[in-house]
Amino acid sequence: MSTNLYRIFIITIFIFAVTIGAKGQTQPGQENTLFTAGHAAAFIGGLYDGYYPYNKLKQHGNFGLGAPDKLDGELLILNNKIYQTQASGKTFEVKDTELTSFAVVNFFHADKTIRVTSRMNKEKLFAYLDSLLPQQNSIYAIHIKGSFGNIKTRAFPLVSQKPYTALATMLPLQHFFSFDNIQGDLVGYRIPAYMEGPNISGYHFHYLSANKQNGGHIIDILTGDITIEIDLLTSFTVDLPTSKDFINFDFKKDRSDELKRVENGKN
């Protein structure tokens, strides 16, 4: 092999290696960005049809939460894997080709890590998090891992017949799950008030057990020995559906009360 051909060969191998190594990594400008696929108020109002593929969602984050196509349970994204918990309680890793109707993700890099051993219920935990997150108008991604004395979660069943009703009217159909003395991960966010509508403001967490067999949207909690990781985000982007249902959706209706009821799982 001539010297020039050898150099071309080495350069080609190097470029190939760099390309493979970069696949799935954070893209420039995405490091501190919250990405939203869909619109929270529209989703709460009954737009449950999936439109955004999971493989595309992973290009915007390796951490997050959301809802599957046609409301079939709850989603959690952790370490670039997407898990679905159905109303039956079954939890599993999803295929990249499936769709989400609403999801929020980011590339998680902890700016602050705190270990806490005192027991806290959900109200006390959120108050403690408030003490750690002093900027009320900032976006925070929050990962909590460790042991829990109790976790109560929920998941909604699959919807199949249109027109879909608003999520608040489906609260009697939600399925609850309770787990005692369990290890696992909470994935969530604290979203500022000015982002209400496209997103759900305040705290929002989903759960995944350490054995990846249980999960769901957090309703109540009692912490044990936990580690809290916080990632401060500085920008956000939103991808909107182009469906006829979205184009004709009534955004003038105030859904703040519905959002609170759905978030807390209360009729």
C-alpha positions in Angstrom: 0.0 0.0 0.0 1.4 3.4 -1.0 2.0 6.1 1.7 -0.9 8.3 0.4 -3.3 5.4 0.3 -2.3 4.4 3.8 -2.9 7.9 5.1 -6.4 8.0 3.4 -7.2 4.6 5.0 -6.2 5.8 8.5 -8.1 9.0 8.1 -11.2 7.1 7.0 -11.0 4.7 9.9 -10.7 7.7 12.3 -13.7 9.5 10.9 -15.8 6.3 11.1 -14.8 5.7 14.7 -15.6 9.3 15.7 -19.0 9.1 14.0 -19.9 5.8 15.8 -18.7 7.1 19.1 -20.8 10.3 18.8 -24.0 8.4 17.9 -26.6 8.9 20.6 -24.6 11.6 22.4 -25.7 15.2 23.2 -25.8 17.4 20.1 -24.5 21.0 20.3 -27.0 23.2 21.9 -28.9 20.4 23.6 -26.9 20.1 26.8 -29.3 22.1 29.0 -32.5 22.0 26.9 -35.8 20.6 27.9 -37.5 19.1 24.8 -41.3 18.7 24.7 -43.0 16.5 22.2 -46.7 17.4 22.1 -48.7 19.8 24.2 -49.7 19.2 27.8 -53.0 21.0 27.7 -54.0 19.3 24.5 -53.1 16.0 25.9 -55.1 16.6 29.1 -57.9 17.6 26.9 -58.1 14.3 25.1 -55.4 14.3 22.3 -54.0 10.8 23.1 -53.0 9.6 19.6 -49.2 9.1 19.4 -47.4 11.0 16.7 -43.7 11.3 17.8 -41.5 8.2 17.5 -39.4 7.0 20.4 -36.3 6.7 18.3 -36.6 10.4 17.4 -37.4 11.3 21.0 -34.0 9.8 22.1 -32.2 12.3 19.9 -33.4 15.0 22.3 -32.7 13.3 25.6 -31.8 10.3 27.7 -34.0 11.2 30.7 -37.6 12.1 31.0 -41.3 11.1 31.2 -44.4 11.0 29.1 -47.4 9.1 27.9 -47.7 6.2 25.3 -49.9 6.2 22.2 -53.6 6.2 23.1 -52.9 6.7 26.8 -51.8 3.1 27.4 -50.1 3.7 30.8 -47.1 5.9 31.7 -43.6 6.4 30.3 -40.3 6.9 32.0 -37.0 7.5 30.2 -33.8 6.7 32.1 -30.2 6.1 30.7 -31.5 6.3 27.2 -34.1 3.5 27.7 -37.8 4.0 27.6 -40.1 2.1 29.9 -43.9 1.7 29.8 -46.1 0.9 32.8 -49.6 -0.2 31.7 -52.8 -0.2 33.7 -52.3 -3.9 34.4 -49.1 -3.0 36.3 -46.9 -4.6 33.6 -43.7 -2.7 33.0 -41.4 -3.2 30.1 -38.9 -1.5 27.8 -40.6 -0.2 24.6 -39.6 -0.6 21.0 -38.0 2.5 19.4 -40.6 2.4 16.5 -43.6 3.1 18.8 -45.1 6.5 19.4 -45.7 9.0 22.2 -48.5 11.5 22.4 -46.7 13.7 25.0 -43.3 13.5 26.5 -40.6 15.7 28.0 -36.9 14.8 27.9 -33.4 16.2 28.3 -29.8 15.0 28.4 -29.2 14.6 32.1 -26.0 15.9 33.7 -26.2 16.5 37.5 -25.1 19.9 38.6 -25.8 19.1 42.3 -26.0 15.8 44.2 -27.4 15.4 47.8 -27.9 12.4 50.0 -30.8 12.4 52.3 -31.7 9.7 54.9 -34.6 11.3 56.8 -38.1 10.1 55.9 -40.3 12.4 53.9 -43.8 12.2 52.4 -44.5 13.8 49.1 -45.4 17.2 50.6 -42.2 17.3 52.7 -40.1 16.1 49.8 -41.4 18.8 47.5 -40.8 21.4 50.2 -37.2 20.1 50.7 -36.7 20.3 46.9 -37.9 23.9 47.0 -35.1 24.7 49.4 -32.6 23.2 47.0 -34.0 24.9 43.9 -34.0 28.7 44.7 -34.7 30.0 41.2 -38.5 29.9 40.9 -38.4 30.7 37.2 -35.8 28.1 36.3 -36.3 24.6 34.8 -35.0 21.7 36.8 -34.6 18.0 35.9 -34.6 15.9 39.1 -33.4 12.3 39.5 -34.0 10.6 42.9 -32.7 7.1 43.5 -32.4 4.8 46.5 -34.8 3.2 48.9 -38.4 4.1 49.6 -40.6 3.1 52.5 -43.7 3.3 50.3 -44.5 4.5 46.8 -48.0 4.8 45.4 -48.3 5.1 41.6 -51.0 5.1 38.9 -51.5 4.3 35.3 -54.4 5.0 32.9 -55.9 2.2 30.6 -55.7 2.2 26.9 -58.4 4.2 25.0 -59.7 2.9 21.8 -62.9 4.7 20.7 -63.1 8.3 19.5 -64.0 10.9 20.4 -61.7 10.6 23.4 -62.9 12.3 26.6 -60.7 14.7 28.6 -58.3 13.0 31.0 -60.0 14.4 34.1 -63.2 12.5 33.2 -61.2 9.3 33.1 -59.9 9.6 36.6 -62.3 6.8 37.9 -60.6 4.4 35.4 -57.0 4.9 36.7 -55.3 1.9 38.3 -53.3 2.4 41.5 -50.3 0.4 42.7 -48.6 0.5 46.1 -45.1 -0.7 46.9 -43.5 -1.1 50.3 -39.7 -1.1 51.1 -38.6 -0.9 47.5 -35.6 0.3 45.6 -35.9 2.4 42.5 -35.7 5.7 40.6 -37.9 8.8 40.4 -37.6 10.8 37.2 -39.1 14.2 37.1 -39.1 17.9 36.7 -40.0 21.2 38.3 -41.4 23.4 35.6 -42.0 27.2 36.1 -45.4 28.7 36.0 -44.8 30.6 32.7 -44.5 27.2 30.9 -48.0 26.0 32.0 -50.0 24.9 28.9 -47.4 23.3 26.6 -46.0 21.7 29.8 -47.2 20.9 33.3 -45.9 23.4 35.8 -44.7 22.4 39.3 -43.4 19.0 40.2 -44.1 15.9 38.1 -42.5 12.5 38.7 -42.7 9.0 37.4 -41.3 5.9 39.1 -39.3 2.8 38.0 -38.3 0.0 40.4 -34.7 -1.1 40.5 -35.7 -4.5 39.0 -37.6 -2.6 36.1 -40.8 -4.6 37.0 -42.9 -1.8 38.5 -43.6 1.9 37.7 -46.1 4.6 37.1 -47.0 8.2 37.8 -46.2 9.2 41.4 -49.3 9.8 43.6 -47.7 9.5 47.0 -44.3 8.6 48.5 -42.4 8.0 51.7 -38.6 8.3 51.2 -35.9 6.3 52.8 -32.2 6.6 52.0 -32.1 8.5 48.8 -29.7 10.4 46.5 -31.1 13.5 44.8 -29.5 14.7 41.5 -30.4 18.1 40.1 -29.8 19.3 36.5 -30.5 23.0 35.9 -31.8 23.6 32.3 -31.6 26.9 30.6 -33.8 26.6 27.5 -36.7 24.7 26.1 -38.2 23.7 22.7 -41.6 22.3 21.8 -42.6 20.1 18.9 -46.3 20.4 18.0 -48.5 17.8 16.3 -49.9 18.7 12.9 -53.0 16.6 13.2 -56.5 18.0 12.4 -57.4 17.3 16.1 -54.6 19.6 17.3 -55.3 22.3 14.7 -58.9 22.4 15.8 -58.3 22.0 19.6 -59.9 24.6 21.9 -57.0 26.2 23.8 -59.2 29.0 25.2 -60.7 26.7 27.9 -59.0 27.0 31.3 -57.7 23.5 32.2 -55.7 24.4 35.3 -58.1 22.7 37.6 -58.1 19.6 35.4 -54.3 19.5 35.4 -54.2 19.6 39.2 -56.7 16.8 39.5 -55.0 14.6 37.0 -51.5 15.3 38.5 -52.8 14.3 42.0 -55.0 11.5 40.8 -58.1 12.8 42.5 -61.7 13.0 41.2 
